[in-house]
Amino acid sequence: MITIGNFSGFYGDRFSAMRDMLEGGRLDVLTGDYLAELTMLILGKDTLKDPSTGYAKTFLRQVADSIDLALQREVKIVSNAGGLNPAGLAAAIEALGTSAKVAYVDGDDLRGRLDSHPDALTANAYLGAFGIAHALDAGADIVVTGRVTDASVVVGPAIAHHSWKRDSYDELAGAVVAGHVIECGTQATGGNFSGFLTMSPQARARPLGFPVAEIAVDGSSIITKQDETGGTVTVDTVTAQLLYEIQGPLYLGPDVTTDLTSIRLEEVGIDRVAITGVTGTPPPATLKVAVNSLGGYRNSAEFVLTGPDIDAKAAWLRDQLDAELPIGPDYTWSTYRVPAPDSPTEEGAACILRLNARAADADAVGRALTAPAIELALASYPGFHVTVPPGRPSPFGIYKAAYVRRDRAPETVHLPDGSTYEVPAPLAYAEASRTSAETSRASAEVTTRPTGATPRPTGATSRRALGELVYARSGDKGGDANLGLWVPQGKPDAAVEWLLDTVNPEWVRKLIPEAEELAIDITPLPHLRGVNIVIHDLLGEGVAASTRFDPQAKGLGEWARSRFVDMPTDFVREGLQ
């Protein structure tokens, strides 16, 4: 068994976590994930100002603070913090003057080499885990990478420890699932968890502990956390992370295709959840590439509407601005909720109306936008004011996914002794029909219901908030939104059957009216007691370009739980309210 901890789920996570984890208990490897799609855009902008940057500077400071302790405790550190410049990060670590042996993995950076996106600000293929494994086998104490898959920083150490081969598909798939659970840090221990009220006050009072995966030679794992840390690890917290940002029953990776319908979860102790039964098949023949391009500039103005006649005030403001704003930019107005009457506070009697504008030219959304808005300060609706003074336009990026042959992105390991190693290609590839799209349009082919399921209830229904029965987790994948819904432990199997029978695209469109005209994929995951939903294009051209109120769909799941749906009264009688 190898014990792998996580200390970072995004660029900006808790700075003290690396040292906290090193001091908190026995570990073999400590891993950190820094590279969201938005982070790549941020790092790309950094390199425009200074080509020597492009990596996560926070990681460098964490290593400076903790590397002596890691060496003393013989804990390896693996992270994708190299971003667009893993060589630069490796050199900066070596410049710290420690005795640590540093290796780095690159080959993912395809800027200027994509015919479909010749002017991309960033273009990075998602590499796999075998380069990381080779670096560890060669004696590296720290391995930094460019864009590998989030789970690869966990899979690589497991490969090295257990000597798995390229065709150890079930073992690799099991490690991918463990890596997916812990790569977002404290989201696996109660962070962003619908069931946070089921956690003890003590668990919520302490800073949430970062997760740990104990991975066995067969690829099975136990998810846990260090003692005396906050949060909790349960089947439901693990399920929440498993349903986060997936796009179908098959989880396509550079080393293995993981069947998410094969996952089995079991609570085997306090803060210990076993993951078993995971199966894998060969990976796709192509690599996914995350492409960020500069899309133009955007700006906004936020108007405060207070008291009576909110709709009339908003209509008058929009009529006035529509007559003055220049033609050309893309304008969008936010929606708002009319405040409740007789509010005891002024803030409670107010709402925000936001005007967003985007254009290729910064000047088109500079004073050309803000001047007409502010000039109405004494000439528009009663109570006119804005939340902040007018700001300057800011650049925004557009995210696209591309696909390339593997020989376009050779995975190269740069070892501490100065030598290099190019990772061989996989031994086999998945059938093209299984990888032609990121989501499976025929999920029913690979999804089966548990046998002997409890008969679903029939008869009367009542209209209640979905969240009385269901937990949720949501997020972004480029311009698509992912929404996982599941029935938590302790609620009857009949509720699972109801959810699996009920959720279809039309039901989702009623639940999420913004999705009325969008394509929707549904993947039943009965062994996880839920379903995964992908709403295509809900986020437009990705988080960096979206003008949606919640551009990363982080709150989409909780909004869905607040919506009222018809559910059998049997569930209410069983004490589910």
N, C-alpha and C positions, 0 to 999 in steps of 0.2 A: 504493500500500500504506500502511496505517496500523499503527503498532506500539503495542500496548496491553499494559501490564503489570498484574499484580495484586499488592496488598500486604496483603490481609486476606481470610481465608476464613470467619471467625466473630468474634463479639464476645468478645475475649480473645486473639486471635492476636498474633503477635510485634510488640511495640510499635515496634521499630526498623525494621520492614520498609519503611515509607514512605520514610524517608531512605536506607536501604540501596539501594532500587530507583532512587531519583533519582541516587544517586552511582554506580550500577553500570553504566550504559550508556545509549544513546540510546533515548528513549521519546517518543511523541506524547501518550499519555494514560496515567494511572495510576488503576486502579479498585480499590475495596474493597467486599467484601460483609460485612455484619454481621448480617443478619436471618434467623436460623433461626426456626422456629415457637416454640421455647422462648424465644428472645430476645424475641419480641413479648410473651409473657406477663411476662417480667421487666420490660420497659419499661412495660407496663401497670400492674404493681404500683408502679413508681416514680412514675407519675403520680398514684396514689392518695395518696401522701405529699406530692408537690409537682407540681402541674399544669404548672409551667414546665419540667419535665424531659421524659423520654420519648425522648431521642435518645442515641446512643452517645457518651458523654463521652470515651472513649479517642480517637476520631477527632478531636475538637476539640483535644486535647493534641498529637496527631500533626501536625495542620495548623499549630499554633502553632510547632512545632519545625522544620517543613520547608517552609512556604509560600514563604519568600524564595528558597530553592533552586529550587523548582518554577517560580516566575516567571522566575528567571534563565535556566533551561533551557527555558522555554516549554513546560512539560508541564502539560496540563490534568488536573484531579483530579475524578473522578466516583465517588460512593458513595451507597448507600442508608442511610447512617448516620443519616439524619433520623428513621427509625423512626416514632414516633407524633407527632413534633413537628419536621418539617423547617423550618418557619418559625423556630422557636426556635433550631435549630442554625445556620441561615443568619445570624440576628441575632448569635449568639455569635461566629461567625467574623468578621463585620464589626466586632465590638467589639474584635477583636485589633488593629485599627488598621493593617492592611496595605493595599496598593493592589489587592489581588485583587478582581475582579468576581465576585460570588456570586449564583447563581440557585438556586431550589429548585422542585421538582415536588411537587404534592400532589393531593388528590382521592380518594385510596385509603381514607381513614378513614371508615368507615360506622358507627361506634359510635352507638347510639341510633336508627339508621335502618333496621335490619333487623327486619322483622316476625317472622321466625322465631327471632331471638335478641335480643329487646329489651334484655336486661340484660347483654349481652356485655361483658367487660372490654376486649377488643380485637376489632375486626372490620375487616379490611383487604383490599381488593381488590388483586389482582396486576395492576398497570399495566404498560405497555409501554415502548418505547424512544424513540418519536418526540418526546416531551416533552423528554427529555435532549438529543436531536439539535437541537431548536429552540433550547434554551438555549445550546448550544455555537455554533450558527450566529450567535446574537445577541452573541457575544463573551465569554461567561462563562468565567472561569478555573477556578472550582469549581462543580460542580453537585451538590447533595444532594437526595435524594428520600425519600419515605416508602416504602411497600411496592411496589416494582416487582419483576418476576421477577429471579432472581439473574443471569441472562444479560443482562438489559436494560442493565446498566451498561457492558457491552462492546458490545452491538448499537447503542446510541445514538451513541457516537462513530464507529462504522463508517458509520452512516447519514449523519451530518454530513459526514464526510470524502469519501465516495463519491457523495453526492447521490442515494441510493437513494429510490425512491418506495414508496408504500403497497403496490403490487402487485409489487414486486421480490421475489417469494416465495422463489426459489431463493437469491438473495443473502442475504436476511434469515435464511433457515434455516441457511445456512452460518455466518453470524455467531453465531446462537444456539448452534450446536454448539461453536464456538470459545469462546464465553462460558461454556458449561456446563463445558468442560474446565478453564478457568483460574479460575472463580469460587470454588472451594474451595482456592485457594492451593496449598500444597506437596503436596496429594494428587496433583497432576499430575506432580510431579517425584520421586516415590518415597515420599511419606508414606503410611502405612497401606497399603503395597503388599505383597501376598503374596510377591512375588519379591524382597524386600529383600536376600536373601542373594546374588542375582546382581549386586548393585551392588558396585562396588569399595570396598575399605576407605576409600580417600580420599573417595569420594562420600558415604559414611555418616558419616565423621568430622566433616566440616564441617556447619554449619547448612544445611539444605536450601534451595536457591534457590527463589524464587517464580517462577511461570511467566509467559511472555510469548507473546502471539498476534500474528502478523503477518498481517493480513487484507487480501486482494486485492480488487479491484473486483468480481470475479465471486463473491465470498463464500467462496472457498477460503482456506485459512489454513495457516500453519506454526506449530506449537507448539514453543517453545524455552525457554531460560532464559538469564540473564546469565552471562558468563564468570566463572570463578574462584569460582563458588558451588557448594554441595554438591548432592547428588542427581543425578538423571539423567532425561532425557526419551527414552522409547522407545515403540514401538507398544504395548507392554504397559502402561506407566504411563498412557498416554493412554486405552487401553481401560478400565483400571480406573476412571478418572474418568467415562468415558462411560456405564458401567454402574451408576453411583452414583445412587441415588434416582430412577430413572425408573420408569414404570409401564406401559409398553406400547410398541408399535411407533410410535405417533404421539405426539409430544411437543407437547402443546397449549399454545400461548402466546397472549398478547394481540395480537401482531402477525402471527404466522404459525404454521401447523401444520407441524412438522418431521418428516419421515419418517426415523426412525432406522435403518431398514433400508437406506437409500441411502448411508450413510457409507462412505467408503473411506479407509484409513490406509496410509501408506507412510513408511518411514524414509528421509530424503533427506540425511542427514548426521549427524554426531555431535551428539546432543541436539537434533535437528531432525526433527519428524514432520509430514508434510503431511496435511491433511484435505481431501478432494475429493469431488465427486459428490453433495453433499447437495442434496436437493430439498425444496421447500416448497409448501404450498397455503394457501388463505385460513384465517384464524383462526376459532375458534368465535364464536358470536354472544353468548355470555355470558362474564363474568369470574368466575374463581374467587375466593372470599373465604375467608381464614383467620380463623376465629373462636375466640377463647379466652374461656372462662367460668370463674369460680371454682367449683370443684367441692366444696369442703369442706376438711377437715383430715386430716392423716395423721401417724402416728408409728410407731416400730419399736423392737424390742429384739433384740439379737444375743447368742445364747448360745453359749459355747464348749463343745464336746463333745470329750473327750480319752480316748484309750486304748481298752480293750476294751469290748464290749457297747454300741457306739454306738447301734444301732437301739433297744435296750431303754431306754437313757437318754433318747433323743428321745421315745419313746412315753410314758414316765412323765411327762416334763415337759409334754407336750401334754395328757395326761389331767388333770394338776393344774391347768393354766391354763384348760382348757376349763370346769372346774367353777367357776372364780372370775371369769372375765372377764364384763363386762356384756353383755347381749343388745342388739343394735342395730348396732354397727359391723360393717364388712366386714373379716373377718380372713383373711389368707393366710399360709401357712407356706412357707418356701423348701425346696427340695430340697438334699441334701448328698451328698457322696461319702465313703464309709467309708475312712479312711486305711489305707495299707499297713501290714502288721504290722512290728514290730521297727524302728521309726523311730529313727535316731540323734539326732533332735532332738525336743523336746516339740511344737514347732509342726507338725512333720511328722506327728505322731500325733494331731492335732486337726482338727476341722472346725467350720464355723459353721452354726448353725440360726437363721434369722431369722424373727421374727414381725412382720408388717406389719398395720396397722389403719388404716381410713379411715372417716370419719363426717362428717356435715354440721356437727356441733357439736364445737368444739375440746375441750371438757371430756370428751367421751366417749372421746377417745384421749389424754388427758393422764394425770393420776395414776390415773384409772380403769384405764388399761392398765399403766402402769409400776409402780404400787405392788404389785399382785398378782405381777408378775414378780420384783421385787426381794425381796419378802417370802419367796420360796422359796430365798433364797441359802444358808440352813443347813438346808433341809428338802426337798431334791430330790436329784438324781442326784450321784454322787461326782465331785468336780472342778468343781462348778458355779462359773462366773464369766461375766461379760458383757464385751463388747469395749469399751464406753464407758458412762459413767453415763447414767441416764435423761435424755432430752431433752424439750423442749417440742414440742407439735404444730406443724406447719408447714402453711400453706395449699397446696393443689395446684390446678392448672388442668385443664380439659378442652378438648381441641382438636376442632373440627368443621370440615368444609369446607362452604361454601354457594356458591350461584351467583346472580348478579344480571345484569340487563340493563346494557349499557354506559352508558346514560344515567343510571344510578344512581350512577356513579362517574366523573364527568367529569375527565379528566386535564388539570390546569391548571399552566401554567408561570409562575413569578413571576421576572421578569427583573431584572437589576441596575439598570435605569433606573426601576424601580417599576411598569412596565406588566405586564400579564398576557396570556396567550395560552392559549386552550382548544384542545387537540389534536383535530382532526377524527376522526370514526369511520372505521374501515377501509372500503375500497371494496366489499368482498364478504365473505361469511362461508361457513364450511364447511357441508356438509350436516349436518342435525341428527343423522342416523344415525351420523355419524363422531365426534360429540362428546357422546353421551348418557351416557357414563361416562368416568371418568378412564383406565380401561384398556380396551383392545379385547378383547372376548370372542371375536373371530374373527380372531386374529392370523394364522392360516394364509392368510387372504385377501390379505394384504399382504406376506407373507414367502415368499421363494423360496430354494431351495438353489442354491449355485454349480453351474454346469454343469461336467461333466468331473471331478467329485469322485473322489478315490481310493476304491476299493471298501472298504467297512467290513470289519473282520476278522471271521472266524467261528471257531467251535471253542471250545477250552478257555478258562476264565476262572479268575482267582484273586482272592481277597478281599484288598483292599489299601486303604490310606487314599486317599480321593479327592484329597487335596492332592498326592499323588505325580504326578498328571496335570494337575490343574486349579488355576488361580488363582481368587480370589474377592474381591468387594467388596460390602459390605452397609451398610444404613442405614435410616432411618425416614422415612415419609411419613404423618404423623398416627398413626393406630393401626395402619397397615399396615407390614410390613417388606419391604424390597427386597433381593433377593439376586441378584447377577450372578455367573455362572460362565463361565469361558472357558479354552480351551486356549492356553497361551502360545506365542509365536513359537519356532520351532526344533523343536517337536514335530509329529508327522506329521498330515497332513490326515485320515487315518483316525481319529485320536483325536477330531477335531472332529465327524466323522460319528457316531461312537459317542455323544458327548455329546448331539448334537441328536436322535438316535434314542432315547436312554435317558431323558432328563429329561421326565417327565410328572407330573401332580399326585400320583399314588399313589407314585411313586418319591420325590418330595419329602417326602411324609408319612412314609415310612420313614426318610429321611435326617434329618428334623427331627421327632421324635415329638411335640413341642409343637403341631405343625400338623395333628395327626391329624383333627380335626373342623372345620378351617378351610377357607375357599374359597381356591383357589390359581389364579393366572393364569401362563401360560408364554408367553414371546415368544421364538421362535428369532431369533437375529441372526447368521446364518452368516458374513457378511462381517467381523464382529468375532470370529468363531471361538467363539461362545458363545451363552448364553441369558440372558434376564432373567426372574426369578421374583418375583412379588408374593404374599406371604402375608397375606391380609386379616385384620385384627383380632388379629394376634399380639401387638401392643403395647397392646391394650385401647383406652383413651380418649386415647392419646397419651403422649409422653415425660413430661409433667409430672404425669400421673396414674398412670403404670404402676408396678406393684410388681415387675415382672420384674427378674431379676438384671442384665440388660443392656437397660435401657429404650429405648435408641435403636438397638438391633440392630447396634451397631458391631462386635461380635465374632461375629455370626451366621455370617459367611462363613468365618472361621477355624475355628469349631466344625464347620461343614459339611465343611471340608477335612480335619478330623481323623477324620471318620467313615469306617468301612470299607464299601466297596461291591464288587460283583463287576465286574471289568473284564477285558478279553481279555488273555491271557498274551502275545499278540503285542506289546503295548505294553511289557511287562516285558522281553522279549527285545531290544527296540530301545533298551534302556538308559534307561528312564524312571524307574527306581527311585531 
